[in-house]
Amino acid sequence: MGLMLSEEKTKLTHWRYKINFLGYQLHGKPRLKGTSIRPILSIPRKKLQGIKEALRVVSGYHHIPEIDAINQMSAMFRGWCNYYRYATAPQAVFSDL
């Protein structure tokens, strides 16, 4: 089939280093008891800034009815929050947004 492996996508790293995967930042954190490591999924700051800017753009539409702008912003917000709901403790980011 002619498929090639990408060095960047197949690289092994230490669990302390953050990697980006499907829009999340993934890293590990040692547990308080024992030697196991728990995975941490966090929302990248760049993604938060992107949705804030998109919401600002939509809120600046003055040529459409207000209800349409509110519905569009609500749909964007709801979709973004539903995608990132699997992050570790996303409530702080959601309330900031």
Jmol script that loads the backbone (N, CA, C; Angstrom):
load data "model"
ATOM      1  N   MET A   1       0.812  -1.192   0.000  1.00  0.00           N
ATOM      2  CA  MET A   1       0.000   0.000   0.000  1.00  0.00           C
ATOM      3  C   MET A   1       0.858   1.259   0.000  1.00  0.00           C
ATOM      4  N   GLY A   2       2.142   1.148   0.242  1.00  0.00           N
ATOM      5  CA  GLY A   2       3.020   2.311   0.189  1.00  0.00           C
ATOM      6  C   GLY A   2       2.935   3.219   1.396  1.00  0.00           C
ATOM      7  N   LEU A   3       2.515   2.709   2.543  1.00  0.00           N
ATOM      8  CA  LEU A   3       2.406   3.538   3.745  1.00  0.00           C
ATOM      9  C   LEU A   3       3.768   3.724   4.388  1.00  0.00           C
ATOM     10  N   MET A   4       3.992   4.908   4.944  1.00  0.00           N
ATOM     11  CA  MET A   4       5.258   5.211   5.603  1.00  0.00           C
ATOM     12  C   MET A   4       4.975   5.634   7.041  1.00  0.00           C
ATOM     13  N   LEU A   5       5.847   5.261   7.972  1.00  0.00           N
ATOM     14  CA  LEU A   5       5.725   5.686   9.362  1.00  0.00           C
ATOM     15  C   LEU A   5       6.341   7.076   9.523  1.00  0.00           C
ATOM     16  N   SER A   6       5.684   7.902  10.285  1.00  0.00           N
ATOM     17  CA  SER A   6       6.188   9.242  10.553  1.00  0.00           C
ATOM     18  C   SER A   6       7.023   9.212  11.828  1.00  0.00           C
ATOM     19  N   GLU A   7       8.226   9.754  11.770  1.00  0.00           N
ATOM     20  CA  GLU A   7       9.106   9.785  12.947  1.00  0.00           C
ATOM     21  C   GLU A   7       8.470  10.564  14.091  1.00  0.00           C
ATOM     22  N   GLU A   8       7.821  11.669  13.768  1.00  0.00           N
ATOM     23  CA  GLU A   8       7.218  12.510  14.797  1.00  0.00           C
ATOM     24  C   GLU A   8       6.061  11.809  15.504  1.00  0.00           C
ATOM     25  N   LYS A   9       5.302  11.017  14.770  1.00  0.00           N
ATOM     26  CA  LYS A   9       4.120  10.381  15.344  1.00  0.00           C
ATOM     27  C   LYS A   9       4.419   9.035  15.997  1.00  0.00           C
ATOM     28  N   THR A  10       5.567   8.462  15.763  1.00  0.00           N
ATOM     29  CA  THR A  10       5.894   7.166  16.339  1.00  0.00           C
ATOM     30  C   THR A  10       6.993   7.260  17.390  1.00  0.00           C
ATOM     31  N   LYS A  11       7.309   8.455  17.826  1.00  0.00           N
ATOM     32  CA  LYS A  11       8.379   8.674  18.786  1.00  0.00           C
ATOM     33  C   LYS A  11       7.930   8.281  20.195  1.00  0.00           C
ATOM     34  N   LEU A  12       8.777   7.580  20.931  1.00  0.00           N
ATOM     35  CA  LEU A  12       8.515   7.251  22.326  1.00  0.00           C
ATOM     36  C   LEU A  12       9.134   8.326  23.203  1.00  0.00           C
ATOM     37  N   THR A  13       8.366   8.775  24.208  1.00  0.00           N
ATOM     38  CA  THR A  13       8.865   9.795  25.112  1.00  0.00           C
ATOM     39  C   THR A  13       8.618   9.368  26.554  1.00  0.00           C
ATOM     40  N   HIS A  14       9.230  10.087  27.464  1.00  0.00           N
ATOM     41  CA  HIS A  14       9.025   9.839  28.883  1.00  0.00           C
ATOM     42  C   HIS A  14       7.649  10.360  29.268  1.00  0.00           C
ATOM     43  N   TRP A  15       7.030   9.772  30.265  1.00  0.00           N
ATOM     44  CA  TRP A  15       5.667  10.153  30.646  1.00  0.00           C
ATOM     45  C   TRP A  15       5.575  11.566  31.203  1.00  0.00           C
ATOM     46  N   ARG A  16       6.678  12.164  31.630  1.00  0.00           N
ATOM     47  CA  ARG A  16       6.653  13.538  32.149  1.00  0.00           C
ATOM     48  C   ARG A  16       6.451  14.575  31.052  1.00  0.00           C
ATOM     49  N   TYR A  17       6.845  14.243  29.837  1.00  0.00           N
ATOM     50  CA  TYR A  17       6.774  15.212  28.740  1.00  0.00           C
ATOM     51  C   TYR A  17       5.378  15.224  28.138  1.00  0.00           C
ATOM     52  N   LYS A  18       4.881  16.422  27.890  1.00  0.00           N
ATOM     53  CA  LYS A  18       3.552  16.561  27.300  1.00  0.00           C
ATOM     54  C   LYS A  18       3.615  16.310  25.804  1.00  0.00           C
ATOM     55  N   ILE A  19       2.616  15.581  25.326  1.00  0.00           N
ATOM     56  CA  ILE A  19       2.468  15.368  23.890  1.00  0.00           C
ATOM     57  C   ILE A  19       1.052  15.782  23.498  1.00  0.00           C
ATOM     58  N   ASN A  20       0.883  16.183  22.271  1.00  0.00           N
ATOM     59  CA  ASN A  20      -0.440  16.532  21.756  1.00  0.00           C
ATOM     60  C   ASN A  20      -1.000  15.326  21.034  1.00  0.00           C
ATOM     61  N   PHE A  21      -2.251  14.976  21.380  1.00  0.00           N
ATOM     62  CA  PHE A  21      -2.918  13.847  20.752  1.00  0.00           C
ATOM     63  C   PHE A  21      -4.402  14.160  20.638  1.00  0.00           C
ATOM     64  N   LEU A  22      -4.901  14.231  19.414  1.00  0.00           N
ATOM     65  CA  LEU A  22      -6.307  14.495  19.122  1.00  0.00           C
ATOM     66  C   LEU A  22      -6.836  15.752  19.818  1.00  0.00           C
ATOM     67  N   GLY A  23      -6.024  16.783  19.884  1.00  0.00           N
ATOM     68  CA  GLY A  23      -6.459  18.042  20.460  1.00  0.00           C
ATOM     69  C   GLY A  23      -6.260  18.155  21.962  1.00  0.00           C
ATOM     70  N   TYR A  24      -5.803  17.107  22.613  1.00  0.00           N
ATOM     71  CA  TYR A  24      -5.536  17.116  24.047  1.00  0.00           C
ATOM     72  C   TYR A  24      -4.033  17.157  24.277  1.00  0.00           C
ATOM     73  N   GLN A  25      -3.622  17.589  25.468  1.00  0.00           N
ATOM     74  CA  GLN A  25      -2.237  17.414  25.900  1.00  0.00           C
ATOM     75  C   GLN A  25      -2.241  16.234  26.858  1.00  0.00           C
ATOM     76  N   LEU A  26      -1.384  15.284  26.608  1.00  0.00           N
ATOM     77  CA  LEU A  26      -1.343  14.056  27.381  1.00  0.00           C
ATOM     78  C   LEU A  26       0.009  13.947  28.073  1.00  0.00           C
ATOM     79  N   HIS A  27      -0.010  13.691  29.377  1.00  0.00           N
ATOM     80  CA  HIS A  27       1.207  13.416  30.127  1.00  0.00           C
ATOM     81  C   HIS A  27       0.840  12.570  31.333  1.00  0.00           C
ATOM     82  N   GLY A  28       1.826  12.149  32.071  1.00  0.00           N
ATOM     83  CA  GLY A  28       1.583  11.310  33.236  1.00  0.00           C
ATOM     84  C   GLY A  28       1.946  12.035  34.518  1.00  0.00           C
ATOM     85  N   LYS A  29       1.336  11.568  35.606  1.00  0.00           N
ATOM     86  CA  LYS A  29       1.614  12.133  36.915  1.00  0.00           C
ATOM     87  C   LYS A  29       1.674  10.968  37.902  1.00  0.00           C
ATOM     88  N   PRO A  30       2.715  10.917  38.741  1.00  0.00           N
ATOM     89  CA  PRO A  30       2.791   9.808  39.694  1.00  0.00           C
ATOM     90  C   PRO A  30       1.683   9.904  40.739  1.00  0.00           C
ATOM     91  N   ARG A  31       1.171   8.758  41.132  1.00  0.00           N
ATOM     92  CA  ARG A  31       0.139   8.716  42.168  1.00  0.00           C
ATOM     93  C   ARG A  31       0.770   8.951  43.534  1.00  0.00           C
ATOM     94  N   LEU A  32      -0.046   9.342  44.490  1.00  0.00           N
ATOM     95  CA  LEU A  32       0.463   9.634  45.827  1.00  0.00           C
ATOM     96  C   LEU A  32       1.005   8.391  46.514  1.00  0.00           C
ATOM     97  N   LYS A  33       0.307   7.268  46.355  1.00  0.00           N
ATOM     98  CA  LYS A  33       0.767   6.010  46.962  1.00  0.00           C
ATOM     99  C   LYS A  33       1.165   5.050  45.854  1.00  0.00           C
ATOM    100  N   GLY A  34       2.257   4.403  46.043  1.00  0.00           N
ATOM    101  CA  GLY A  34       2.684   3.412  45.060  1.00  0.00           C
ATOM    102  C   GLY A  34       3.550   3.996  43.965  1.00  0.00           C
ATOM    103  N   THR A  35       3.798   3.166  42.984  1.00  0.00           N
ATOM    104  CA  THR A  35       4.683   3.575  41.901  1.00  0.00           C
ATOM    105  C   THR A  35       3.949   3.713  40.584  1.00  0.00           C
ATOM    106  N   SER A  36       2.642   3.640  40.596  1.00  0.00           N
ATOM    107  CA  SER A  36       1.906   3.728  39.338  1.00  0.00           C
ATOM    108  C   SER A  36       1.793   5.188  38.876  1.00  0.00           C
ATOM    109  N   ILE A  37       1.444   5.345  37.623  1.00  0.00           N
ATOM    110  CA  ILE A  37       1.348   6.658  36.998  1.00  0.00           C
ATOM    111  C   ILE A  37      -0.071   6.816  36.467  1.00  0.00           C
ATOM    112  N   ARG A  38      -0.669   7.977  36.718  1.00  0.00           N
ATOM    113  CA  ARG A  38      -2.003   8.201  36.180  1.00  0.00           C
ATOM    114  C   ARG A  38      -1.911   9.149  34.992  1.00  0.00           C
ATOM    115  N   PRO A  39      -2.687   8.878  33.958  1.00  0.00           N
ATOM    116  CA  PRO A  39      -2.646   9.759  32.783  1.00  0.00           C
ATOM    117  C   PRO A  39      -3.424  11.036  33.034  1.00  0.00           C
ATOM    118  N   ILE A  40      -2.920  12.132  32.518  1.00  0.00           N
ATOM    119  CA  ILE A  40      -3.556  13.433  32.628  1.00  0.00           C
ATOM    120  C   ILE A  40      -3.852  13.934  31.216  1.00  0.00           C
ATOM    121  N   LEU A  41      -5.127  14.180  30.944  1.00  0.00           N
ATOM    122  CA  LEU A  41      -5.540  14.797  29.689  1.00  0.00           C
ATOM    123  C   LEU A  41      -5.880  16.248  30.000  1.00  0.00           C
ATOM    124  N   SER A  42      -5.193  17.173  29.397  1.00  0.00           N
ATOM    125  CA  SER A  42      -5.477  18.580  29.650  1.00  0.00           C
ATOM    126  C   SER A  42      -5.821  19.273  28.334  1.00  0.00           C
ATOM    127  N   ILE A  43      -6.490  20.396  28.457  1.00  0.00           N
ATOM    128  CA  ILE A  43      -6.895  21.181  27.297  1.00  0.00           C
ATOM    129  C   ILE A  43      -5.776  22.185  26.995  1.00  0.00           C
ATOM    130  N   PRO A  44      -5.220  22.147  25.799  1.00  0.00           N
ATOM    131  CA  PRO A  44      -4.148  23.098  25.474  1.00  0.00           C
ATOM    132  C   PRO A  44      -4.645  24.538  25.489  1.00  0.00           C
ATOM    133  N   ARG A  45      -3.807  25.436  25.944  1.00  0.00           N
ATOM    134  CA  ARG A  45      -4.145  26.859  26.019  1.00  0.00           C
ATOM    135  C   ARG A  45      -4.452  27.416  24.627  1.00  0.00           C
ATOM    136  N   LYS A  46      -3.773  26.898  23.622  1.00  0.00           N
ATOM    137  CA  LYS A  46      -3.988  27.358  22.251  1.00  0.00           C
ATOM    138  C   LYS A  46      -5.417  27.053  21.787  1.00  0.00           C
ATOM    139  N   LYS A  47      -5.953  25.909  22.176  1.00  0.00           N
ATOM    140  CA  LYS A  47      -7.326  25.550  21.811  1.00  0.00           C
ATOM    141  C   LYS A  47      -8.334  26.447  22.523  1.00  0.00           C
ATOM    142  N   LEU A  48      -8.065  26.780  23.778  1.00  0.00           N
ATOM    143  CA  LEU A  48      -8.941  27.677  24.526  1.00  0.00           C
ATOM    144  C   LEU A  48      -8.948  29.065  23.892  1.00  0.00           C
ATOM    145  N   GLN A  49      -7.780  29.554  23.526  1.00  0.00           N
ATOM    146  CA  GLN A  49      -7.707  30.868  22.883  1.00  0.00           C
ATOM    147  C   GLN A  49      -8.412  30.859  21.529  1.00  0.00           C
ATOM    148  N   GLY A  50      -8.332  29.732  20.823  1.00  0.00           N
ATOM    149  CA  GLY A  50      -8.989  29.624  19.522  1.00  0.00           C
ATOM    150  C   GLY A  50     -10.505  29.712  19.626  1.00  0.00           C
ATOM    151  N   ILE A  51     -11.100  29.013  20.586  1.00  0.00           N
ATOM    152  CA  ILE A  51     -12.554  29.063  20.726  1.00  0.00           C
ATOM    153  C   ILE A  51     -12.998  30.425  21.251  1.00  0.00           C
ATOM    154  N   LYS A  52     -12.195  31.042  22.120  1.00  0.00           N
ATOM    155  CA  LYS A  52     -12.546  32.389  22.590  1.00  0.00           C
ATOM    156  C   LYS A  52     -12.569  33.373  21.430  1.00  0.00           C
ATOM    157  N   GLU A  53     -11.588  33.286  20.553  1.00  0.00           N
ATOM    158  CA  GLU A  53     -11.541  34.183  19.398  1.00  0.00           C
ATOM    159  C   GLU A  53     -12.710  33.911  18.457  1.00  0.00           C
ATOM    160  N   ALA A  54     -13.042  32.643  18.241  1.00  0.00           N
ATOM    161  CA  ALA A  54     -14.175  32.309  17.372  1.00  0.00           C
ATOM    162  C   ALA A  54     -15.483  32.846  17.951  1.00  0.00           C
ATOM    163  N   LEU A  55     -15.651  32.750  19.269  1.00  0.00           N
ATOM    164  CA  LEU A  55     -16.856  33.284  19.900  1.00  0.00           C
ATOM    165  C   LEU A  55     -16.903  34.808  19.815  1.00  0.00           C
ATOM    166  N   ARG A  56     -15.745  35.463  19.932  1.00  0.00           N
ATOM    167  CA  ARG A  56     -15.694  36.921  19.786  1.00  0.00           C
ATOM    168  C   ARG A  56     -16.105  37.353  18.379  1.00  0.00           C
ATOM    169  N   VAL A  57     -15.648  36.597  17.390  1.00  0.00           N
ATOM    170  CA  VAL A  57     -15.991  36.922  16.004  1.00  0.00           C
ATOM    171  C   VAL A  57     -17.499  36.816  15.796  1.00  0.00           C
ATOM    172  N   VAL A  58     -18.089  35.721  16.274  1.00  0.00           N
ATOM    173  CA  VAL A  58     -19.530  35.533  16.098  1.00  0.00           C
ATOM    174  C   VAL A  58     -20.311  36.589  16.878  1.00  0.00           C
ATOM    175  N   SER A  59     -19.835  36.949  18.054  1.00  0.00           N
ATOM    176  CA  SER A  59     -20.553  37.958  18.845  1.00  0.00           C
ATOM    177  C   SER A  59     -20.464  39.344  18.207  1.00  0.00           C
ATOM    178  N   GLY A  60     -19.541  39.527  17.290  1.00  0.00           N
ATOM    179  CA  GLY A  60     -19.395  40.803  16.615  1.00  0.00           C
ATOM    180  C   GLY A  60     -20.257  40.940  15.376  1.00  0.00           C
ATOM    181  N   TYR A  61     -21.001  39.879  15.018  1.00  0.00           N
ATOM    182  CA  TYR A  61     -21.881  39.954  13.854  1.00  0.00           C
ATOM    183  C   TYR A  61     -23.055  40.874  14.179  1.00  0.00           C
ATOM    184  N   HIS A  62     -23.148  41.999  13.494  1.00  0.00           N
ATOM    185  CA  HIS A  62     -24.241  42.933  13.722  1.00  0.00           C
ATOM    186  C   HIS A  62     -25.249  42.910  12.569  1.00  0.00           C
ATOM    187  N   HIS A  63     -24.934  42.149  11.518  1.00  0.00           N
ATOM    188  CA  HIS A  63     -25.806  42.124  10.349  1.00  0.00           C
ATOM    189  C   HIS A  63     -26.816  40.979  10.388  1.00  0.00           C
ATOM    190  N   ILE A  64     -26.780  40.157  11.448  1.00  0.00           N
ATOM    191  CA  ILE A  64     -27.749  39.073  11.579  1.00  0.00           C
ATOM    192  C   ILE A  64     -28.547  39.288  12.866  1.00  0.00           C
ATOM    193  N   PRO A  65     -29.718  38.691  12.955  1.00  0.00           N
ATOM    194  CA  PRO A  65     -30.501  38.838  14.190  1.00  0.00           C
ATOM    195  C   PRO A  65     -29.745  38.290  15.403  1.00  0.00           C
ATOM    196  N   GLU A  66     -29.992  38.903  16.554  1.00  0.00           N
ATOM    197  CA  GLU A  66     -29.285  38.515  17.779  1.00  0.00           C
ATOM    198  C   GLU A  66     -29.509  37.054  18.130  1.00  0.00           C
ATOM    199  N   ILE A  67     -30.723  36.559  17.930  1.00  0.00           N
ATOM    200  CA  ILE A  67     -31.026  35.171  18.298  1.00  0.00           C
ATOM    201  C   ILE A  67     -30.210  34.193  17.465  1.00  0.00           C
ATOM    202  N   ASP A  68     -29.954  34.534  16.193  1.00  0.00           N
ATOM    203  CA  ASP A  68     -29.136  33.669  15.354  1.00  0.00           C
ATOM    204  C   ASP A  68     -27.686  33.647  15.830  1.00  0.00           C
ATOM    205  N   ALA A  69     -27.167  34.806  16.218  1.00  0.00           N
ATOM    206  CA  ALA A  69     -25.800  34.872  16.739  1.00  0.00           C
ATOM    207  C   ALA A  69     -25.691  34.094  18.045  1.00  0.00           C
ATOM    208  N   ILE A  70     -26.687  34.239  18.914  1.00  0.00           N
ATOM    209  CA  ILE A  70     -26.665  33.515  20.191  1.00  0.00           C
ATOM    210  C   ILE A  70     -26.759  32.014  19.962  1.00  0.00           C
ATOM    211  N   ASN A  71     -27.620  31.594  19.036  1.00  0.00           N
ATOM    212  CA  ASN A  71     -27.729  30.167  18.731  1.00  0.00           C
ATOM    213  C   ASN A  71     -26.426  29.608  18.174  1.00  0.00           C
ATOM    214  N   GLN A  72     -25.763  30.366  17.313  1.00  0.00           N
ATOM    215  CA  GLN A  72     -24.494  29.907  16.746  1.00  0.00           C
ATOM    216  C   GLN A  72     -23.410  29.820  17.825  1.00  0.00           C
ATOM    217  N   MET A  73     -23.362  30.833  18.698  1.00  0.00           N
ATOM    218  CA  MET A  73     -22.375  30.802  19.783  1.00  0.00           C
ATOM    219  C   MET A  73     -22.656  29.647  20.742  1.00  0.00           C
ATOM    220  N   SER A  74     -23.926  29.405  21.015  1.00  0.00           N
ATOM    221  CA  SER A  74     -24.298  28.309  21.905  1.00  0.00           C
ATOM    222  C   SER A  74     -23.900  26.971  21.311  1.00  0.00           C
ATOM    223  N   ALA A  75     -24.111  26.795  20.014  1.00  0.00           N
ATOM    224  CA  ALA A  75     -23.738  25.543  19.365  1.00  0.00           C
ATOM    225  C   ALA A  75     -22.223  25.333  19.378  1.00  0.00           C
ATOM    226  N   MET A  76     -21.472  26.407  19.129  1.00  0.00           N
ATOM    227  CA  MET A  76     -20.004  26.308  19.162  1.00  0.00           C
ATOM    228  C   MET A  76     -19.517  25.955  20.564  1.00  0.00           C
ATOM    229  N   PHE A  77     -20.053  26.645  21.570  1.00  0.00           N
ATOM    230  CA  PHE A  77     -19.659  26.409  22.953  1.00  0.00           C
ATOM    231  C   PHE A  77     -20.003  24.983  23.379  1.00  0.00           C
ATOM    232  N   ARG A  78     -21.207  24.550  23.075  1.00  0.00           N
ATOM    233  CA  ARG A  78     -21.652  23.211  23.456  1.00  0.00           C
ATOM    234  C   ARG A  78     -20.802  22.131  22.788  1.00  0.00           C
ATOM    235  N   GLY A  79     -20.517  22.290  21.508  1.00  0.00           N
ATOM    236  CA  GLY A  79     -19.698  21.314  20.797  1.00  0.00           C
ATOM    237  C   GLY A  79     -18.283  21.242  21.345  1.00  0.00           C
ATOM    238  N   TRP A  80     -17.696  22.401  21.625  1.00  0.00           N
ATOM    239  CA  TRP A  80     -16.335  22.443  22.156  1.00  0.00           C
ATOM    240  C   TRP A  80     -16.279  21.784  23.537  1.00  0.00           C
ATOM    241  N   CYS A  81     -17.247  22.109  24.389  1.00  0.00           N
ATOM    242  CA  CYS A  81     -17.278  21.528  25.741  1.00  0.00           C
ATOM    243  C   CYS A  81     -17.535  20.023  25.692  1.00  0.00           C
ATOM    244  N   ASN A  82     -18.386  19.568  24.773  1.00  0.00           N
ATOM    245  CA  ASN A  82     -18.629  18.134  24.652  1.00  0.00           C
ATOM    246  C   ASN A  82     -17.379  17.395  24.193  1.00  0.00           C
ATOM    247  N   TYR A  83     -16.581  18.008  23.319  1.00  0.00           N
ATOM    248  CA  TYR A  83     -15.350  17.352  22.869  1.00  0.00           C
ATOM    249  C   TYR A  83     -14.338  17.251  24.001  1.00  0.00           C
ATOM    250  N   TYR A  84     -14.184  18.315  24.783  1.00  0.00           N
ATOM    251  CA  TYR A  84     -13.163  18.347  25.833  1.00  0.00           C
ATOM    252  C   TYR A  84     -13.673  17.884  27.198  1.00  0.00           C
ATOM    253  N   ARG A  85     -14.844  17.302  27.273  1.00  0.00           N
ATOM    254  CA  ARG A  85     -15.369  16.856  28.569  1.00  0.00           C
ATOM    255  C   ARG A  85     -14.591  15.690  29.147  1.00  0.00           C
ATOM    256  N   TYR A  86     -13.788  14.999  28.356  1.00  0.00           N
ATOM    257  CA  TYR A  86     -13.008  13.868  28.846  1.00  0.00           C
ATOM    258  C   TYR A  86     -11.670  14.286  29.439  1.00  0.00           C
ATOM    259  N   ALA A  87     -11.363  15.570  29.407  1.00  0.00           N
ATOM    260  CA  ALA A  87     -10.116  16.064  29.998  1.00  0.00           C
ATOM    261  C   ALA A  87     -10.173  15.892  31.515  1.00  0.00           C
ATOM    262  N   THR A  88      -9.021  15.902  32.134  1.00  0.00           N
ATOM    263  CA  THR A  88      -8.945  15.787  33.585  1.00  0.00           C
ATOM    264  C   THR A  88      -9.346  17.122  34.201  1.00  0.00           C
ATOM    265  N   ALA A  89     -10.424  17.124  34.965  1.00  0.00           N
ATOM    266  CA  ALA A  89     -10.965  18.304  35.654  1.00  0.00           C
ATOM    267  C   ALA A  89     -11.137  19.495  34.704  1.00  0.00           C
ATOM    268  N   PRO A  90     -12.039  19.401  33.720  1.00  0.00           N
ATOM    269  CA  PRO A  90     -12.197  20.492  32.759  1.00  0.00           C
ATOM    270  C   PRO A  90     -13.066  21.645  33.256  1.00  0.00           C
ATOM    271  N   GLN A  91     -13.637  21.539  34.448  1.00  0.00           N
ATOM    272  CA  GLN A  91     -14.593  22.540  34.916  1.00  0.00           C
ATOM    273  C   GLN A  91     -13.982  23.930  35.000  1.00  0.00           C
ATOM    274  N   ALA A  92     -12.741  24.046  35.416  1.00  0.00           N
ATOM    275  CA  ALA A  92     -12.103  25.365  35.540  1.00  0.00           C
ATOM    276  C   ALA A  92     -11.965  26.035  34.177  1.00  0.00           C
ATOM    277  N   VAL A  93     -11.609  25.257  33.172  1.00  0.00           N
ATOM    278  CA  VAL A  93     -11.463  25.812  31.828  1.00  0.00           C
ATOM    279  C   VAL A  93     -12.827  26.194  31.277  1.00  0.00           C
ATOM    280  N   PHE A  94     -13.836  25.352  31.519  1.00  0.00           N
ATOM    281  CA  PHE A  94     -15.187  25.643  31.034  1.00  0.00           C
ATOM    282  C   PHE A  94     -15.724  26.917  31.674  1.00  0.00           C
ATOM    283  N   SER A  95     -15.510  27.089  32.967  1.00  0.00           N
ATOM    284  CA  SER A  95     -16.018  28.291  33.623  1.00  0.00           C
ATOM    285  C   SER A  95     -15.250  29.535  33.164  1.00  0.00           C
ATOM    286  N   ASP A  96     -13.979  29.386  32.818  1.00  0.00           N
ATOM    287  CA  ASP A  96     -13.206  30.505  32.281  1.00  0.00           C
ATOM    288  C   ASP A  96     -13.746  30.922  30.928  1.00  0.00           C
ATOM    289  N   LEU A  97     -14.129  29.951  30.148  1.00  0.00           N
ATOM    290  CA  LEU A  97     -14.670  30.227  28.809  1.00  0.00           C
ATOM    291  C   LEU A  97     -16.018  30.896  28.918  1.00  0.00           C
TER     292      LEU A  97
END
end "model"
wireframe off; spacefill off
backbone 0.3
color backbone group
